[in-house]
Structure formats: C-alpha cells, structure tokens
Amino acid sequence: MTDKNPTTKPVQGDLLGDARDPKTLVEALGKREKGKRPAPSKKPVPKRKRPPLTPVRHPNMDLFICNVLDAIPKDDMGSMEHPMFSLSKKPDHRIFRYEHRGNRIEIAPSAYGLATIFDKDILIYCVSQLMAKKNAGLMISRTVQLTAYDLLVATNRSTGGRAYDLLEKSFDRLSGTRIKTDISSGGLRVREGFGLIDTWRIIEKTPDNARMVGIEVDLSRWLFAAVNANQVLTLHREYFRLGKPLERRLYELARKHCGKQSRWQVSMEILHSKSGSSASLRKFRELVRAIAKTNHLPGYRIVIAKNGKSVTFYNREKRGRQAQIGDLLKGISGE
C-alpha cells in the first residue's frame, strides 16, 4: 500500500532535516537562529562615572551659615603646611615621622588609630567659630562649645544616626593622637607631646536616644596659639565636598603655598613627602594624575610635567589662566 503522506525529503541546507525528537528540533532551531542573531558586542559596558565631588547635602547652606556667627571655613597654617593627619580611611596605627627643612614631627596613634584628615573637619569648624567671634570683637578661649548638628551641616555631612556615631569616633581619635614637634605656632614652640584636642565632653543629649547634641571641646595650646596669632587661612566651601583624603591634602597644600598667586610649582618627590601619603612615589604619581585628569580641586588646576617629576598648581582666577597660557607658549607646561 502506497503511503498517501510520504515523508518530505529535507531540503538541502535545511538545518531541521527530518528531526522528530523535540530536543533535536530545539538544538536545530538554535543553530538556525544563531546565524541570524547579531554578534554580541565585544566592547565592555562603560561604568557609570562617579562625580568627582560629593553631593551638596544641605542646599540651604547660606541660610544656615548666617545663624552660626557667619563663620567662614578657616584652617590653621601649621597643619596645612605639614602632614599631621592620616590619609587612610582604615584605622592607621603606625607612628608617623616627618622632617622637612629642619621641621620635625612625630605623630603617635592611640588604640583608635591616628586622627584622619576627615576628623580634621572638627578642628576646622572650631577654628572657624573662634575666628568669627574674634573678628566680631568677642572674647575667645581654648574651650569651644558647639552643636553636633550644626557641625555636621557645616561640613557637608549626613545628619543621620550613624553620623553621630562616626563623629564620636572622630573625637576619640583627635584626643588620642599625640604629636611631638618643634614647629612653632603663633610664636609658641612646643617640644613636648600634645594632643590635637586636650579633652572633649558631651554636655547635652537628646532624651529619646541619648544622641549627642551639645559638645564642649578643649583645643590644644598649640592650635589656640595659631588662632590668637591669626595664623589661619580661609578655605573654599567646596573643600568639604572633596571625598578622597589625598584630594583634601592637595587642596590644603595648594591653598597654603599658591594662595592667591598665579601658580605654585613643586617637585613630585617633595609633594609626596609633604602630603604624608603612605603610598610609594610611583603609586602617588598615579593618584595625582587621576586627580589632575578630572581637575576638580576648588580654586586650583593641577598640571603634571611631561616627565612626571614636577607638579604645577595654577590659580583658577585670571592671573592663573594667564600664567598657564604663558607657560604653554614657552613650552614649559606639562601634560
């Protein structure tokens, strides 16, 4: 008997053939569709770049500042010139020694580690308050009373519960870190060891969760001498938006040495030493290059020499731009 429905012979080139098994059909379909699909792109998906500056957490800052003695951020020149704070975000328990042109510093940590450059925000805030009072003709003393919330807002920090815990740890590191130096401050040359702050105490807590509200800080005689002698410099408010320790340290050095001048040039080796970075010189050069690439330091532009041996900080004002153009024309500007 003749089959009325003869099996259709596979067309030449038909990948399905006469497959009857479902698994075989799926595999065959996959092979056929494979030729139709575009080849996957070999280009890696670009990572979303993080903004170089941290976000402004308190946009109504100007209104806030008016209520806190109109305090402009001020920093003491001694700690801007010399590396007194750790650039590590992890607990740093090393004894740090630094010497430059006869100036010597030895910094020893407590069990909490060395005070960090982010802990320094507390000192900047205290110095700012003292200078505001002094400029207003008011009496000042080494004891500074402050409100934790105001400090967090002024330094562009979160005001959540964890922020208060971190603030307490900062106070512990500041009071525990001991410094021995022969660098004078306001004419005062201290040869014995001293703390960045002598003591601190919480003088008021919220009744519901025991969170610190009012704080009393006794500053070191060394720091208070700098305030009395007006050995302080104004910081750009964007300083508190710099999220990496080295960015803050480079800004401090540029503000201290370049200031309102057109430029400041320094060798990479000396910059490495003055920064206090624990990275090797080679790694340090890479880190500075990364910052120079985004060039987001407030007030200053960074240009690295082509041979990588020197760094020039240019003021962002007109005089700095003119100096950079002049250096480019002379062929002495960097990368």
C-alpha positions as CSV (number, residue, x, y, z in Angstrom):
1,M,0.0,0.0,0.0
2,T,1.3,3.3,-1.0
3,D,1.8,5.9,1.7
4,K,-0.5,8.8,0.9
5,N,1.6,11.2,3.0
6,P,5.1,10.4,2.0
7,T,7.8,11.9,4.2
8,T,9.1,15.1,2.7
9,K,12.7,14.9,1.9
10,P,14.8,17.6,3.7
11,V,15.6,20.5,1.5
12,Q,19.3,20.8,1.0
13,G,20.7,23.2,3.6
14,D,17.7,22.9,5.9
15,L,19.2,22.5,9.4
16,L,16.0,21.0,10.7
17,G,16.2,18.0,8.4
18,D,13.8,15.2,9.3
19,A,14.3,15.6,13.0
20,R,11.4,14.3,15.0
21,D,12.9,14.4,18.6
22,P,11.9,17.7,20.3
23,K,15.3,18.1,21.8
24,T,16.9,17.8,18.4
25,L,14.4,20.3,17.0
26,V,15.3,22.8,19.7
27,E,19.0,22.4,19.0
28,A,18.5,22.7,15.3
29,L,16.4,25.8,15.7
30,G,19.1,27.2,17.9
31,K,21.7,26.6,15.2
32,R,19.5,28.3,12.6
33,E,18.7,31.3,14.7
34,K,22.4,31.6,15.7
35,G,23.2,32.8,12.2
36,K,20.5,35.4,12.3
37,R,21.5,37.0,15.7
38,P,23.9,39.9,15.6
39,A,27.3,39.0,17.1
40,P,27.5,40.2,20.7
41,S,29.5,43.4,21.1
42,K,32.9,42.9,22.5
43,K,33.1,46.4,23.8
44,P,32.8,46.5,27.6
45,V,29.8,48.3,29.1
46,P,31.2,51.6,30.3
47,K,31.0,52.0,34.1
48,R,28.9,54.9,35.3
49,K,31.4,57.6,36.4
50,R,31.1,58.9,39.9
51,P,31.0,62.7,40.2
52,P,34.4,63.9,41.5
53,L,32.7,66.0,44.2
54,T,30.3,64.6,46.8
55,P,26.8,65.9,46.5
56,V,25.7,69.1,48.4
57,R,23.8,67.5,51.3
58,H,22.4,70.8,52.6
59,P,21.5,73.2,49.8
60,N,20.3,75.9,52.2
61,M,23.8,76.3,53.5
62,D,23.9,80.1,53.2
63,L,20.9,80.5,55.4
64,F,22.4,78.1,57.9
65,I,25.8,79.9,58.0
66,C,24.1,83.2,58.8
67,N,22.8,81.6,62.0
68,V,26.2,80.3,63.1
69,L,28.1,83.6,63.5
70,D,28.6,83.9,59.8
71,A,31.7,81.6,60.3
72,I,33.8,81.2,57.1
73,P,35.8,77.9,57.0
74,K,39.3,78.6,58.4
75,D,42.2,76.3,58.8
76,D,45.5,76.7,60.8
77,M,48.6,77.2,58.6
78,G,50.7,74.8,60.6
79,S,48.7,71.7,59.8
80,M,48.2,72.9,56.2
81,E,51.9,73.1,55.7
82,H,52.9,69.9,57.5
83,P,51.2,66.4,57.4
84,M,49.6,65.9,60.8
85,F,46.7,63.8,59.7
86,S,46.4,60.3,58.3
87,L,45.2,59.9,54.7
88,S,43.9,56.4,55.3
89,K,40.2,55.6,55.6
90,K,41.1,52.5,57.6
91,P,42.5,52.6,61.2
92,D,46.1,53.7,60.9
93,H,48.2,52.6,63.8
94,R,51.7,53.5,62.5
95,I,53.9,56.0,64.2
96,F,54.4,58.7,61.6
97,R,57.6,60.7,61.4
98,Y,58.2,63.7,59.1
99,E,61.1,66.1,58.6
100,H,61.5,68.9,56.1
101,R,63.9,71.9,56.3
102,G,64.6,71.4,59.9
103,N,60.9,71.0,60.9
104,R,60.3,67.7,62.7
105,I,57.0,66.0,63.6
106,E,56.4,62.7,65.3
107,I,52.7,61.6,65.5
108,A,51.7,58.6,67.6
109,P,48.2,57.0,67.5
110,S,46.0,55.8,70.3
111,A,44.2,52.5,70.3
112,Y,41.7,54.1,67.9
113,G,44.3,55.0,65.3
114,L,45.7,58.2,64.0
115,A,43.4,61.2,63.5
116,T,42.4,61.4,59.8
117,I,42.0,64.3,57.5
118,F,38.3,63.9,57.8
119,D,38.5,64.1,61.6
120,K,40.2,67.5,61.0
121,D,36.7,68.9,59.9
122,I,36.0,69.2,63.7
123,L,39.1,71.4,64.2
124,I,38.3,73.5,61.1
125,Y,34.8,74.1,62.4
126,C,36.2,75.1,65.9
127,V,38.8,77.4,64.4
128,S,36.2,79.0,62.2
129,Q,33.9,79.7,65.2
130,L,36.8,81.2,67.2
131,M,37.9,83.4,64.3
132,A,34.3,84.6,63.7
133,K,34.0,85.5,67.4
134,K,37.4,87.2,67.4
135,N,36.6,89.2,64.3
136,A,33.3,90.3,66.0
137,G,35.3,91.6,68.9
138,L,34.3,88.9,71.3
139,M,36.5,87.2,73.9
140,I,37.7,83.7,72.9
141,S,39.1,80.8,74.9
142,R,40.5,77.3,74.2
143,T,37.1,75.8,75.2
144,V,34.7,75.8,72.4
145,Q,31.0,74.9,72.7
146,L,29.3,73.6,69.6
147,T,26.2,71.8,68.5
148,A,26.7,68.4,66.8
149,Y,24.0,69.0,64.2
150,D,25.5,72.4,63.2
151,L,28.9,70.9,62.8
152,L,27.6,68.1,60.5
153,V,25.7,70.5,58.3
154,A,28.6,73.0,58.1
155,T,31.0,70.2,57.0
156,N,28.5,68.8,54.4
157,R,27.9,65.5,56.3
158,S,24.9,63.4,56.7
159,T,22.8,64.1,59.8
160,G,21.5,60.5,60.2
161,G,22.1,58.5,63.4
162,R,25.3,56.8,62.1
163,A,26.8,60.3,61.5
164,Y,26.7,61.0,65.3
165,D,28.5,57.7,66.0
166,L,31.2,58.5,63.5
167,L,31.5,61.9,65.0
168,E,32.2,60.4,68.4
169,K,34.9,58.2,67.0
170,S,36.5,61.3,65.4
171,F,36.7,63.0,68.8
172,D,38.3,59.8,70.2
173,R,41.0,59.8,67.5
174,L,41.6,63.5,67.8
175,S,42.1,63.4,71.6
176,G,44.1,60.2,71.4
177,T,46.6,61.2,68.7
178,R,49.7,62.6,70.3
179,I,52.1,65.0,68.5
180,K,55.6,65.9,69.3
181,T,57.1,68.7,67.2
182,D,59.4,71.7,67.3
183,I,57.3,73.7,64.8
184,S,56.2,77.0,66.3
185,S,52.6,78.1,66.3
186,G,51.8,81.7,66.9
187,G,55.3,82.2,68.4
188,L,54.8,79.2,70.7
189,R,57.4,76.4,70.2
190,V,56.1,73.2,71.8
191,R,58.7,70.5,72.3
192,E,56.7,68.1,74.5
193,G,53.9,65.9,73.1
194,F,50.4,67.3,72.9
195,G,47.0,66.2,71.6
196,L,45.2,67.7,68.7
197,I,42.4,68.4,71.3
198,D,43.0,68.1,75.0
199,T,39.6,66.9,76.1
200,W,36.0,66.7,74.9
201,R,32.7,66.0,76.6
202,I,29.1,65.8,75.7
203,I,27.2,68.4,77.7
204,E,23.7,67.6,76.3
205,K,22.0,64.6,74.9
206,T,18.5,64.1,73.3
207,P,16.2,62.5,75.9
208,D,14.9,59.8,73.5
209,N,18.0,58.2,72.1
210,A,21.0,59.7,74.1
211,R,22.3,61.2,70.9
212,M,24.9,64.0,71.4
213,V,23.6,67.5,70.9
214,G,25.9,69.9,72.7
215,I,29.6,69.3,72.8
216,E,32.4,71.1,74.7
217,V,36.0,70.8,73.2
218,D,39.2,72.0,74.8
219,L,41.6,72.7,72.0
220,S,45.4,72.3,72.4
221,R,47.5,75.3,73.3
222,W,49.4,74.8,70.0
223,L,46.2,75.2,67.9
224,F,44.8,78.0,70.1
225,A,48.1,80.0,69.7
226,A,47.7,79.8,65.9
227,V,44.2,81.3,66.2
228,N,45.4,84.1,68.5
229,A,48.2,85.0,66.1
230,N,45.8,84.9,63.1
231,Q,47.9,82.1,61.5
232,V,44.9,80.8,59.6
233,L,43.7,80.7,56.0
234,T,40.2,80.7,54.5
235,L,39.1,77.5,52.8
236,H,36.8,77.2,49.8
237,R,33.4,75.9,50.9
238,E,33.7,73.1,48.3
239,Y,36.6,71.7,50.4
240,F,34.0,69.7,52.3
241,R,32.8,68.1,49.1
242,L,36.2,66.5,48.3
243,G,35.6,62.9,49.1
244,K,39.1,61.5,48.9
245,P,41.8,62.1,51.5
246,L,44.5,63.0,49.0
247,E,42.3,65.5,47.2
248,R,41.8,67.3,50.5
249,R,45.5,67.2,51.3
250,L,46.5,68.5,47.8
251,Y,44.0,71.4,48.2
252,E,45.5,72.3,51.6
253,L,49.0,72.4,50.1
254,A,47.8,74.5,47.1
255,R,45.9,76.9,49.3
256,K,49.0,77.3,51.7
257,H,51.7,77.6,49.0
258,C,49.9,79.0,46.0
259,G,47.2,81.0,47.8
260,K,46.3,84.0,45.6
261,Q,49.4,83.8,43.5
262,S,49.2,82.7,39.9
263,R,51.0,79.4,40.3
264,W,53.0,77.1,42.6
265,Q,55.4,74.5,41.2
266,V,56.8,71.7,43.3
267,S,58.7,68.5,42.6
268,M,56.7,65.3,42.8
269,E,59.1,63.9,45.4
270,I,58.6,66.9,47.8
271,L,54.8,66.9,47.2
272,H,54.8,63.2,48.1
273,S,56.7,64.0,51.3
274,K,54.5,67.0,52.3
275,S,51.3,65.1,51.6
276,G,52.1,62.5,54.2
277,S,50.9,59.7,51.8
278,S,51.9,56.2,52.7
279,A,51.8,55.2,49.1
280,S,55.0,54.6,47.1
281,L,56.2,57.5,44.9
282,R,55.2,55.6,41.8
283,K,51.7,55.0,43.2
284,F,51.4,58.5,44.5
285,R,52.2,59.9,41.0
286,E,49.4,57.8,39.6
287,L,46.9,59.1,42.2
288,V,47.9,62.7,41.5
289,R,47.5,62.1,37.7
290,A,44.0,60.7,38.3
291,I,43.0,63.9,40.3
292,A,44.6,66.1,37.6
293,K,42.5,64.3,34.9
294,T,39.2,65.4,36.5
295,N,40.8,68.7,37.8
296,H,38.1,69.4,40.3
297,L,40.0,70.9,43.1
298,P,38.3,74.2,44.1
299,G,40.3,77.2,43.3
300,Y,43.2,75.5,41.6
301,R,44.1,73.5,38.5
302,I,46.8,70.7,38.6
303,V,49.2,70.2,35.7
304,I,51.9,67.5,35.8
305,A,55.1,67.9,33.9
306,K,55.6,65.6,30.9
307,N,58.4,63.7,32.7
308,G,56.2,63.3,35.8
309,K,58.8,64.9,38.0
310,S,57.0,68.1,39.0
311,V,53.5,69.4,39.6
312,T,52.2,73.0,39.0
313,F,49.1,74.3,40.7
314,Y,47.5,77.2,38.8
315,N,45.1,79.6,40.4
316,R,41.7,79.4,38.7
317,E,41.4,83.2,38.7
318,K,42.5,85.3,35.7
319,R,46.1,85.6,36.8
320,G,46.4,81.8,37.0
321,R,45.0,81.3,33.5
322,Q,47.4,83.9,32.1
323,A,50.3,82.2,33.8
324,Q,49.3,78.8,32.3
325,I,48.9,80.2,28.8
326,G,52.3,81.9,29.2
327,D,53.9,78.5,30.2
328,L,52.2,76.8,27.3
329,L,53.7,79.3,24.9
330,K,57.1,78.8,26.4
331,G,56.7,75.1,26.2
332,I,57.2,74.5,29.9
333,S,53.7,73.5,30.8
334,G,53.0,69.8,31.5
335,E,50.7,67.1,30.2
